C-alpha cells in the first residue's frame, strides 16, 4: 500500500476510521470522506499528511465526484476505494413505510453505486484500481427482523443489494483492470451497535467461533488487503468477516 492513494468513506468512525488509520500506517495516501465533516476533521486533526478530509453525502452524485476530485488534486490519482459509509434502520416490518425504506436504499445502495462510479471513472484512465464495498453478515445468516437496535428489513435488503452490485461492477470494470470486491462484516464494536441490549451483545459473543465481537481493525485488515497487489487476482468476491458466527 506504500504510496498508493485510497479513498475511504465513512471515515469519521467505526470500520471506515479503522481502514483509514491502517492505510496511513502502511504508508498509503488517504482521502477520508464522511458526511460528518467536523467529526472527520476532529478524528484526523493530528494528521496533516498524507491525508485529505472531504465532507459530503454519498447519496449525492456531485458530492461523490467532488470527493474523487479532491483526492486526485491532493495526491495525483486514486488507486483504491473502500466504501464503508451507510445508515442503519431497525424498524420492524409492521412499522416500515416507503419513505424509510427509500431513505436507507438511497444511502446504502444508490450511494454505493455513485461513489464506485465516481472512482471508476477516474480509474479507467489508468486501467487499474480496486473497489471494496460493504455488505453485512445479516444477509448471509438470514438477517434479523428489526427492533431493539437490530437490523430491520430495510437495512438487510440494502446490504443484500451490495452483493449484486459487487458482481455486476466486477464484470463491467474487469476489462479496464479494475477489481471490485466486498466485505460482509459480522457484529462489530462500532456506534451502529450502541443500542444493543446486554443480553443481545452477549448472544453475539456466544455465536462467534472466536468468542468475541469484532474490533473495527479486524474488519479493516481484510478490506485494506483487497486493495493491495496481493489480491490482484481477486474480484467479484464478498468476503465474510464474522468470526465464524455462521457456525455458532
N, C-alpha and C positions, 0 to 999 in steps of 0.2 A: 504493500500500500504506500510505500515511501514515494512521495512526490506526486501521487495521483490526487485528483480532486473529486470529492464525493459530496453530493447534495443530500442532506438528511432532513426529512420533515418530522414535525412533532418533536423537535429537538430540545424544547424547553424543559421536558420532564420525561420520566419513565424510560421506556426502551429507546426512544429516539435520542434522548440525552446520553444514554449509555453508549449508543452507537457513535455519536459524535465524539465522546471522550475517548473511546477505544481507537477511533481513527486518528485522532490527534496524537495519541500515544505512539501510534505506529508510524508517524511521520507524514500522514496524508494532509492535504488541504481540505478544509471542511466549510461548506456553505450551510449554515444552520437556519432552517425555515420553520416558523411557527406563527400561529395567529396571535399568540400572546407575546407581542414584541417586547414589552417591558420585562416579562419573565425570562425571555430569551437573553436579553442583554444582561440581566442580573445573573443568570446561570453562568455566562461566559465572560463576566466582567473582568476577570483576572487574565484572560487570554486575549492577546492582541493579534497574534499571528501564529499559525496560518488559518484564521477563521474569519468568515464574513457572516454576519447575522442579518436575516431578512424577515420582516413581518409580513404576513399575508394569509389568505384563506385559500386552501387547496380546491375548494369547490368553485372558485372563480378563475376562469381561464387566464385573464390578464395577470392575476397575481402569480400564477404558476410560471407564465412566460417571464415575468419580471424577476422571479427567483433564479431561474436558469441564467437570465441575462446578467444578474448581479454576480453570480458565481463566475461566469466567463470573463466579465470585466475585471474581477479581482484576481483570478488565477489563470485566465487564458483558455480554459477548457473545462468540461465536465466529463469525467470518466465513469462515474457511478451515481446511482440514485438509490437511497434506502428510504422508503416511504413508510413512516410509522404513524403519521397523523390520522386520527379517527375520533369519532364521538361514540358514546355509549347510549344504549336505550334498554331500560329494564321493564318496560311496560308489558304486562300480561296481554295475551291476545284480545281479551274482552275489553281492555281499555285502550288498545292500539287503534288510532284513527289514521286516515290517509296522510294528514299533514305531518304527523310524527314519523311515519314510515318514509315519506318522501324526503324529510329533513335528514334522516340518517343515510338514506341511499345517496343523497346529493353530496354529502361529505365523504362517506366511506367508499362508494363505488365510483360516482362521477369524478370525485376528487382524485381517486387513484388513477383513473384514465387520464385526466387532464395533466397531472404532474408527470406521468410517464410519457405522455405525448410531447410535452414541452421539452423534457430531457432528451427524448429520442430524436426530435427534430434537430437538436444540436449534434447528438452522437453520430447520426448518419453521415455527417460531413467528414468525420474521421474514420468511419467504417469500423468502429469499435465502441464498446460500452457495456455496462452491466446494470440492470434494474432489478431491485428487490422490493416486492410489495408484501403487505402484511395481511394474512388471513387470521384464523383463530382455530384453536383445537375444539372449540364448541361445535364447529362444523363436523369435525372428524368423529367426535364422540356422540353425536346426535343432538348436541345443543341442550339448552335448558329452557324452561318455559317463561322466565321473566319473574319480576317482582323481587323484593328484598335485595336489591343491588345486583341481581343476576342478569345475564344477557337474555333479552326477550327476542321475539321473532324478528323484529326489525333489525336488530344488531346481528343476529345469527344469519339472516338472509343476506345482509350486506357483505358479511365475511365469506359466505359461500360463493358469492359472485366474484370475489377476488381470484378464486381458483380458476374459473373460466377465463378471466381477464389475463391471468398469467399465461395460460396455454395459448390463447389467441394471439397475444402480443409476441410471445416467443416465436410462433410460426411466422408472423408477419415481419418481425425485425431480424430474425436469424440471418437472412441473406445479406444484411447490412453489417454483420459482425457484432450484433447486439444481443446479449443474453438477457433473458427475463426469467426470474425465479421468484419464489415466495417463501415466507416462513409462516408457520402455523403455531404460535406460542400457546402454551398452556397457561394456567393461572400464574400471574407474575406480580411481584410486590411493587405495584405502581398505584398512582391515585385512582385508577379505574376500579380497584377492589376495596376502596376505602369504606364502602358501606356493607361489606361482608360481615355477617354476624360471627361471633367467636366460634360457634358450632360449625358454621359453613367453612370457615377458614381451616378448622381442624380436620374437616372431612376431606379437603383438598390435599392436605399433607398425607392423610391416610391413603388416598388414591395414588399418590406418586410412588413409583417403584424406588425412587431415590430418597423418599422420605422428607421432602421439603418443597415448599413453594419456590418457584424460580426467582432468582435475583435478576434485575434488568440486564446486567452484563452477561449473564448466561445465555440470554436470547441474542444479545447484541453480537456476541462472538460468532454465531452462526450467520447472522445477516451480513456482517462485515466479510466473513470468509467468502461468501457468494459473490462479492465484488472483486475478488483477487484473481490473479492469474492461475492460482492453484485450482480454481473452479472453472477454468476456461472451457471445459467440455461439458459443463452442467447447464442445462437450460430447460425451461418448461416444467421444472420441478417445484413442489411445495413441500418444504422440509418441516416435519412435525418436531417441535422442540417443547416437549411437555413432561420430561422426566419419567416417561413410561406410564403416564396416567391412563392410557388406553387399557392397561392390564391390571389396574388397581381395583 
